Structure formats: C-alpha cells, structure tokens
Amino acid sequence: MNQEQLMGRYFRLQQELSIAYSAQPWNSRRIDRLANELAGTEREITTARSSDERQAESTYRVVQPGRGVRAEPAGFERPA
C-alpha cells in the first residue's frame, strides 16, 4: 500500500472511531477494533516514511573536493 492509500485509510479510521465514540451506548468491541487498526496503520505510515527517507538518502553521492566532504544529488553537475 502506498503512502497516499495509507493516509486515506488513516483518516477513514479516525472518522469511524469518532463516530463510534459519539454513539450511545459505546460499542466497545468496535472501538477496540478501530483503535487497533488505527495504531497498525500509524505503524505502517511510519515504516513507509522511514523507507522513503532511506531511499532518498541513496540518491545522493558523496563528493570530496579537497579536504571537504559534501553530499550532492546524484546526477548533479556544478557549473564551471
């Protein structure tokens, strides 16, 4: 599932949980299920973001001009 789909599921679950809490009497099984699904979705979002960040880091190359070290985007060419 991509980031956009995960966020869509997250917001849908938040809305369903809000509706479940506003119902009287509370359906505790439904609330527990939604809360667990919401927590799982949050973990998936965090994992996906971490993966995206690691992937973004790999698109940089390390350049060592003289004594300094810096990272530049792969394919980046400095003007002469």
N, C-alpha and C positions, 0 to 999 in steps of 0.2 A: 504494500500500500504506500503510495507516495505522500509527501508532506501535506499537500492540499486535501487529499482524501482523509488523512488522519485529523486534520484540523476541522474538517466538516463533521466527522464522527464525534469529535470532542465537543463541539458546540451543540450538536444534536443531543448528546447525552446530558450535557449541562442543562439544556432546556427541559428534557424529560425529567431530570432529577428535581428541578424547580417545580414542575407540575406535580410530581409525586409528593413533594413536601407540602404543597398547598392543599392537597386533597385531605379531607377529613372523613373517617379516621385514616391515619397513615397506613399504607401497605408496606410494612417493614421489609418483607421479602423483596418487593420491587425496589425499594430504596437501597437495600443492601446490594442487589444485583447491579443497579445502575452505578452506585458508588464504586463497586469493584471494577466494572467495565471502564468507568471514567479514569480510575487510577491506572489501569492497564494501558489505556490509550495515552495517558500522560507519559508513561514509561516508554512507549513506542515512539512518541514525538521526540523525547529527549534522546533516545538511541539514534533516531534518524538524523537529528541535528548534529550529533556528535560525529556520525558517519559522514555527513555533508562537510563538516569542518575539516575532518581528516583528509577528505578528498580534495578540498580546496587547497590545503597546505601542500599537497603533492603537485599542484600546478605551478609552484614556484621553484625556481632554480637558485642555487647559492652562487653568488659571484664574489670573487676575491680579488678586487683590484688593489694592487699594492699590499698594504697591511690590513685594510678594512675588509669587512665581510658584510654583505647585504643580500637580501632576497629580492628577486625581481620576478614578475610573472613570466612563465615560460613563453618564449617567442618574442619577448620584449627586446627591442633594439634601441640603444641610446643614440641620440643624434650626435653626429660628429662635431 
